[in-house]
Amino acid sequence: MPDTPSAPAPVILGNEPGSFPHGVLAERHPAIIRQVREAFPYDPERQRALDALLANCTEGVIEPLPADAHDRERWTAWGMDAYVGRSWFDVPWLWAESHFYRRLLDAVGHFGPGAWQGVDPFRPAKLAELDAPETDEELAALDGLGDLPADEQTRALLHGSLWGNRADLGFRLSTSGTGTGTGPGAGDETRALVADDSDALWSLLAPSGTDTSGTDTSGATPSGAAASGTTLSGATPSGATPPGATASRATAPTSAPTGPGVTASGPGVTASPGPGVTASGPGVTASPGPGGTATGPRTLCLVADNAGRELVPDLLLVSHLLAQGRVDRAVLHVKPYPYYVSDATTADVLDALRRLVAAGGAAAAYGRRLWAALTDGRVTVRAHPFSCAPLPYADMPADLREEFAAATVTVLKGDLNYRRLVGDRWWPPTTSFADVTAYFPGPVAALRTLKSDVITGLSPDTEAALEASGEQRWRTSGTHALIQVRR
Ligand SMILES: O=P(O)(O)OC[C@@]1(O)O[C@H](CO)[C@@H](O)[C@@H]1O
């Protein structure tokens, strides 16, 4: 039985030398500044600003944003005044880390005015990843996907999206020896799912016409467990053929295996919700269930994380869910400006979409289907300011709360979004995921590769197995992942 927290656990800070959060602030951020500086021929003024940030973020204190900053009021509302004058290491790690990226954009002149206005300091690394041979291989594998049984097709695309989260450029800066790929055979093979609520996710996203009374009659729950599945529609999408669609071979993402000791239906897989939490929990208005309601379409809100080799599988999954009739529309939440090195912006969505369409084969079919869905409004892209807030989602503004409440399910991708969803705290690992997400309006799911200390929703057996595994860094090394759902 998951543990119900009696009180919020302590907030994670970066003030303990040798701890992971401390290392991110003290080592990774300086490395990112150096990486950015080397990626562009910045003029002397920009170089001086980068040097000043390097000194400030490692040895200085948090300073207020410039008086003329376009978003100064917003950051004041996000708690800046309380932290000004304090060491970066003594405020919530989430806040410090998030604020660092805002200051980095100031240093490179991203908000202008001037020649560097709007230039993404992480774009060279993003494009290099998108154009990497591994991406070709992953896209070409899509051609074989249609030959797999339906449940494996759907599971492969879900796991492609899940494990694509490992392709995080900022993460690679300080990860050595554990591989950098996102598919089987790439990097370490001890990857494991520490929680897998896939069945609950598919019960929310059942194909239209599926009996979702609790007995799945359509075989539409392609979870880890053997299950017949619906046929992946390979229909060539209708809609305008996007410009630049030229044929070329590519490969597709593949699902990572569940690792030893923990299986898709293994110990510790807790189907949320936990006790006392229901989809109509506090502050939650009933959301349209599978099949939608008379008042609205079945909508997936996908809160994206990284660009490139994570965003491509995310787009494939959205395209697939639309084709299968599991959703009627999708809202893709991206960042309003460059963030956390890899985080996706609208420009990155367009780059990924063009990469799909130009790849030829099945990848191009997915890309064209998505292009058509964007042009006819079934898919929309949102870049809400709160997506770059240094705060937990518990502090989300009303308009975002209403949007998530109206969705059939909101899926949050990646580690940073998980930290914001559950609260970046030292929760006991067996803390109920349903309880710490009870505030979230509407059903919510997390697809996350573990890259930081926070964790919830594990069973005692799974926690014991992980602690006994001898893998000291199972929380932060990207070798483990989770699929957690609160209906
Ligand atoms: O959200 P992502 O891209 O999956 O991971 C981002 C992140 O969790 O990775 C690092 C921890 O390894 C943190 O600096 C940062 O918060």
The ligand as an SDF file (V2000), in Angstrom:
LIG
                    3D

 16 16  0  0  0  0  0  0  0  0999 V2000
   13.7370   17.1580  -17.8160 O   0  0  0  0  0  0  0  0  0  0  0  0
   14.8950   16.3640  -18.2910 P   0  0  0  0  0  0  0  0  0  0  0  0
   15.5130   16.9680  -19.5100 O   0  0  0  0  0  0  0  0  0  0  0  0
   14.5860   14.9120  -18.4340 O   0  0  0  0  0  0  0  0  0  0  0  0
   16.0040   16.4460  -17.1490 O   0  0  0  0  0  0  0  0  0  0  0  0
   16.3380   17.6970  -16.6380 C   0  0  0  0  0  0  0  0  0  0  0  0
   17.0030   17.4610  -15.3070 C   0  0  0  0  0  0  0  0  0  0  0  0
   16.1910   16.7710  -14.4240 O   0  0  0  0  0  0  0  0  0  0  0  0
   18.1660   16.7230  -15.5120 O   0  0  0  0  0  0  0  0  0  0  0  0
   19.0970   17.1390  -14.5600 C   0  0  0  0  0  0  0  0  0  0  0  0
   19.2600   16.0670  -13.5380 C   0  0  0  0  0  0  0  0  0  0  0  0
   20.0080   15.0270  -14.1120 O   0  0  0  0  0  0  0  0  0  0  0  0
   18.6020   18.3550  -13.8920 C   0  0  0  0  0  0  0  0  0  0  0  0
   19.5670   19.3240  -14.0100 O   0  0  0  0  0  0  0  0  0  0  0  0
   17.3980   18.7420  -14.6530 C   0  0  0  0  0  0  0  0  0  0  0  0
   16.3910   19.1350  -13.7940 O   0  0  0  0  0  0  0  0  0  0  0  0
  1  2  2  0
  2  3  1  0
  2  4  1  0
  2  5  1  0
  5  6  1  0
  6  7  1  0
  7  8  1  0
  7  9  1  0
  7 15  1  0
  9 10  1  0
 10 11  1  0
 10 13  1  0
 11 12  1  0
 13 14  1  0
 13 15  1  0
 15 16  1  0
M  END
$$$$
